[in-house]
Amino acid sequence: MAFRLSPNLTVMANAAQKAAKRLLRDFAEVEQLQVSIKGPSDFVSQADLRAEQTLKEELNKARPGYSFLMEESGASGSDNWAWRWVVDPLDGTTNFLHGIPHWAISIGLERRLPDGTSEMAAGLIYAPTVDEMFWAEKGGGAFMNERRLRVSARREISEAVFATGIPFGAVSPPRRHAFSRTLASIMPHVAGVRRFGAAALDLAWVAAGRYDGYWELGIKPWDMAAGLILVREAGGYATDPEEGEPRDTGNIVAANPHMHPKLRGFVLEGMHPPARS
């Protein structure tokens, strides 16, 4: 990449590109594995684990004092960390399993503040199948490869396209019902709702202005860590539906400044429908 990245982002980009090489090889084998004895699910689990190990080794080699929060292996390193990597080695696993080329590696860098809270200091999301690398650093803006990103400028909800994650079988009934209510109330007002199956890329695409907003309930820190800073550095808002920090609740509404309050209102109504008289 010709663009000059900061030292931390250079570490993140190098680690992501190294992990991507093996993931791309594994992805090329998915169709053959649909009929293998081993089975595709087990294979993808191994692809996840191998990618996570590569990322952990590369990040730890470059920044040996940093802690980790990773999808597969959980938290490791000091509990009193000053810096922590938040990593999803393969966001969009179901897409990967089905041969759908919409998945990504997501790496966030979290910094602990003097008051004990934390903030996202940098984030990188890499989609290897299309060679798109989204990255941002606190106060430095958001970029895709070498192009600066801005959230969309749309103001009218009738022109908006929103992204979301549709709950699957293991999701609790209250969350499924909240999603159904939100979707039913939004659909008549918008140009479209999309579900592409990779939360990190949904957030990256909000930052890039491809989507006007995104919402989802009950996602994990590694799903959103890098995407949060991308959206914010691209001029958008990323909160939970009650305007809190999404990393604390797992619920997220991300959008351009015009759409955020409107989308947040729909999601809140879905979560807390008015009582019937």
Secondary structure, DSSP 4 states (H G I P E B T S, - for coil): --S---HHHHHHHHHHHHHHHHHHHHHHTHHHHTTSSS-HHHHHHHHHHHHHHHHHHHHHHH-TT-EEEETTTEEES-TT-SEEEEEEEEE-HHHHHTT-S--EEEEEEEEE-TTS-EEEEEEEEEETTTTEEEEEETTTEEEETTEE--------GGG-EEEE----TTS-HHHHHHHHHHHHHHGGGSSEEE--S-HHHHHHHHHTTSSSEEEESS--HHHHHHHHHHHHHTT-EEE-TTSS-HHHHS-EEEE-TTTHHHHHHHHHHHHSPPPP-
